[in-house]
């Protein structure tokens, strides 16, 4: 298990864009699971949407990618590098994520060749899938 301080050793993201609160499990080379506690204090709820707060789908995908980034670094990616999106495919949003929800974020490695990693991610609330996607990322130097 990794707390926020440990996660920050692997990811460059900081408030308000760090979307993972805890890594629950890492199986290097295979899968990682993390959580995001969704609270009304999130900055994006001010405009998405007033009177009906819903977490933007793109931020759910970002949270999945951050869990995948931690997984990549525990699966052979060189520490001190950055992980950048290359593509997002087959994204589906099944139901809204609202304040008070806890996202369970599951990222599984589909393929790894050199510095390119392909993942499948599922975001769940109360054991129900709320979002899913396949995404590809590149691990590279911090400056590109």
C-alpha beads as a LAMMPS data file, in Angstrom:
LAMMPS data file: protein, C-alpha beads

144 atoms
143 bonds

1 atom types
1 bond types

-500.0 500.0 xlo xhi
-500.0 500.0 ylo yhi
-500.0 500.0 zlo zhi

Masses

1 110.0

Atoms # bond

1 1 1 0.000 0.000 0.000
2 1 1 1.226 3.532 -0.819
3 1 1 0.020 6.754 0.768
4 1 1 0.046 10.156 -0.913
5 1 1 3.632 10.936 0.126
6 1 1 4.882 7.734 -1.470
7 1 1 2.811 8.322 -4.631
8 1 1 4.391 11.780 -5.008
9 1 1 7.816 10.132 -5.214
10 1 1 6.713 8.555 -8.504
11 1 1 4.348 11.114 -10.035
12 1 1 5.114 14.792 -10.690
13 1 1 1.432 15.761 -10.265
14 1 1 0.460 17.981 -7.329
15 1 1 -2.723 19.624 -6.100
16 1 1 -5.100 20.232 -7.757
17 1 1 -4.119 17.680 -10.389
18 1 1 -2.979 14.706 -8.339
19 1 1 -5.985 12.404 -8.762
20 1 1 -4.893 9.406 -6.678
21 1 1 -5.128 9.338 -2.887
22 1 1 -3.793 5.850 -2.231
23 1 1 -2.382 2.834 -4.031
24 1 1 -3.955 -0.248 -2.475
25 1 1 -2.116 -2.936 -4.389
26 1 1 0.647 -3.296 -6.958
27 1 1 1.415 -6.505 -8.785
28 1 1 4.500 -5.430 -10.819
29 1 1 4.249 -6.187 -14.504
30 1 1 0.527 -6.904 -14.210
31 1 1 -1.854 -4.612 -12.312
32 1 1 -2.240 -1.802 -9.774
33 1 1 -5.262 -0.622 -7.822
34 1 1 -5.710 2.809 -6.260
35 1 1 -8.383 5.069 -4.837
36 1 1 -9.600 8.617 -5.290
37 1 1 -11.927 10.109 -2.693
38 1 1 -14.231 12.495 -4.526
39 1 1 -15.204 15.483 -2.367
40 1 1 -17.301 18.580 -2.983
41 1 1 -14.137 20.625 -2.339
42 1 1 -12.685 19.607 -5.731
43 1 1 -12.033 22.750 -7.767
44 1 1 -13.664 21.352 -10.930
45 1 1 -17.075 21.087 -9.229
46 1 1 -17.392 24.894 -9.248
47 1 1 -18.173 24.771 -12.951
48 1 1 -19.051 21.112 -13.650
49 1 1 -21.949 21.554 -13.006
50 1 1 -23.381 24.192 -10.627
51 1 1 -26.261 22.591 -8.738
52 1 1 -25.454 19.129 -10.114
53 1 1 -21.774 18.349 -9.435
54 1 1 -20.373 15.582 -11.673
55 1 1 -16.697 14.620 -11.952
56 1 1 -15.531 15.183 -15.542
57 1 1 -14.917 11.924 -17.382
58 1 1 -11.556 13.108 -18.637
59 1 1 -10.399 13.466 -15.015
60 1 1 -11.499 9.914 -14.251
61 1 1 -9.339 8.747 -17.169
62 1 1 -6.487 10.914 -15.835
63 1 1 -6.825 9.228 -12.425
64 1 1 -6.592 5.820 -14.111
65 1 1 -3.514 6.970 -16.012
66 1 1 -1.857 8.125 -12.798
67 1 1 -2.351 4.676 -11.256
68 1 1 -0.929 3.208 -14.483
69 1 1 2.078 5.521 -14.178
70 1 1 2.848 4.234 -10.699
71 1 1 2.456 0.686 -12.036
72 1 1 4.890 1.387 -14.900
73 1 1 7.546 2.636 -12.483
74 1 1 7.110 -0.511 -10.392
75 1 1 7.310 -2.646 -13.544
76 1 1 10.636 -1.555 -14.972
77 1 1 10.202 2.027 -16.198
78 1 1 13.174 4.187 -15.262
79 1 1 12.548 6.291 -12.143
80 1 1 12.895 10.041 -12.613
81 1 1 11.227 9.968 -16.025
82 1 1 7.758 11.227 -16.956
83 1 1 4.769 9.367 -18.348
84 1 1 2.874 11.053 -21.203
85 1 1 -0.398 10.020 -22.868
86 1 1 -0.086 8.882 -26.469
87 1 1 -3.656 7.705 -27.040
88 1 1 -6.960 6.978 -25.340
89 1 1 -9.239 4.385 -26.927
90 1 1 -12.538 2.697 -26.174
91 1 1 -13.402 5.157 -23.406
92 1 1 -16.864 4.575 -21.986
93 1 1 -18.630 6.352 -19.153
94 1 1 -21.301 4.244 -17.477
95 1 1 -22.648 6.533 -14.746
96 1 1 -21.865 9.890 -13.112
97 1 1 -19.290 10.204 -10.339
98 1 1 -20.437 12.648 -7.664
99 1 1 -19.135 14.097 -4.387
100 1 1 -18.993 11.430 -1.707
101 1 1 -18.046 8.653 -4.127
102 1 1 -14.815 6.735 -3.725
103 1 1 -13.309 5.712 -7.043
104 1 1 -11.536 2.379 -7.152
105 1 1 -9.010 2.703 -9.974
106 1 1 -7.685 -0.463 -11.614
107 1 1 -4.943 -0.330 -14.246
108 1 1 -3.685 -3.461 -16.013
109 1 1 -0.765 -3.685 -18.431
110 1 1 -1.851 -4.955 -21.841
111 1 1 1.498 -4.517 -23.577
112 1 1 4.955 -3.092 -22.975
113 1 1 7.578 -2.492 -25.652
114 1 1 10.581 -0.301 -24.900
115 1 1 9.336 2.959 -23.442
116 1 1 5.735 2.506 -24.685
117 1 1 3.115 1.018 -22.373
118 1 1 -0.490 0.080 -23.145
119 1 1 -3.022 -0.273 -20.327
120 1 1 -6.656 -1.039 -19.750
121 1 1 -8.291 0.842 -16.913
122 1 1 -11.533 0.452 -14.993
123 1 1 -12.941 2.958 -12.524
124 1 1 -15.515 1.607 -10.084
125 1 1 -17.803 3.031 -7.426
126 1 1 -19.339 0.511 -5.036
127 1 1 -18.132 -2.366 -7.248
128 1 1 -19.914 -0.966 -10.337
129 1 1 -17.881 0.173 -13.344
130 1 1 -18.386 3.906 -13.893
131 1 1 -15.709 4.375 -16.575
132 1 1 -13.305 2.299 -18.623
133 1 1 -10.694 2.904 -21.307
134 1 1 -7.602 1.600 -23.018
135 1 1 -4.724 4.035 -23.149
136 1 1 -1.142 4.158 -24.318
137 1 1 1.631 6.136 -22.676
138 1 1 5.301 6.811 -23.237
139 1 1 7.867 6.971 -20.476
140 1 1 10.424 9.580 -21.446
141 1 1 12.712 12.308 -20.165
142 1 1 10.955 15.008 -18.173
143 1 1 11.665 17.573 -20.869
144 1 1 10.492 16.739 -24.369

Bonds

1 1 1 2
2 1 2 3
3 1 3 4
4 1 4 5
5 1 5 6
6 1 6 7
7 1 7 8
8 1 8 9
9 1 9 10
10 1 10 11
11 1 11 12
12 1 12 13
13 1 13 14
14 1 14 15
15 1 15 16
16 1 16 17
17 1 17 18
18 1 18 19
19 1 19 20
20 1 20 21
21 1 21 22
22 1 22 23
23 1 23 24
24 1 24 25
25 1 25 26
26 1 26 27
27 1 27 28
28 1 28 29
29 1 29 30
30 1 30 31
31 1 31 32
32 1 32 33
33 1 33 34
34 1 34 35
35 1 35 36
36 1 36 37
37 1 37 38
38 1 38 39
39 1 39 40
40 1 40 41
41 1 41 42
42 1 42 43
43 1 43 44
44 1 44 45
45 1 45 46
46 1 46 47
47 1 47 48
48 1 48 49
49 1 49 50
50 1 50 51
51 1 51 52
52 1 52 53
53 1 53 54
54 1 54 55
55 1 55 56
56 1 56 57
57 1 57 58
58 1 58 59
59 1 59 60
60 1 60 61
61 1 61 62
62 1 62 63
63 1 63 64
64 1 64 65
65 1 65 66
66 1 66 67
67 1 67 68
68 1 68 69
69 1 69 70
70 1 70 71
71 1 71 72
72 1 72 73
73 1 73 74
74 1 74 75
75 1 75 76
76 1 76 77
77 1 77 78
78 1 78 79
79 1 79 80
80 1 80 81
81 1 81 82
82 1 82 83
83 1 83 84
84 1 84 85
85 1 85 86
86 1 86 87
87 1 87 88
88 1 88 89
89 1 89 90
90 1 90 91
91 1 91 92
92 1 92 93
93 1 93 94
94 1 94 95
95 1 95 96
96 1 96 97
97 1 97 98
98 1 98 99
99 1 99 100
100 1 100 101
101 1 101 102
102 1 102 103
103 1 103 104
104 1 104 105
105 1 105 106
106 1 106 107
107 1 107 108
108 1 108 109
109 1 109 110
110 1 110 111
111 1 111 112
112 1 112 113
113 1 113 114
114 1 114 115
115 1 115 116
116 1 116 117
117 1 117 118
118 1 118 119
119 1 119 120
120 1 120 121
121 1 121 122
122 1 122 123
123 1 123 124
124 1 124 125
125 1 125 126
126 1 126 127
127 1 127 128
128 1 128 129
129 1 129 130
130 1 130 131
131 1 131 132
132 1 132 133
133 1 133 134
134 1 134 135
135 1 135 136
136 1 136 137
137 1 137 138
138 1 138 139
139 1 139 140
140 1 140 141
141 1 141 142
142 1 142 143
143 1 143 144
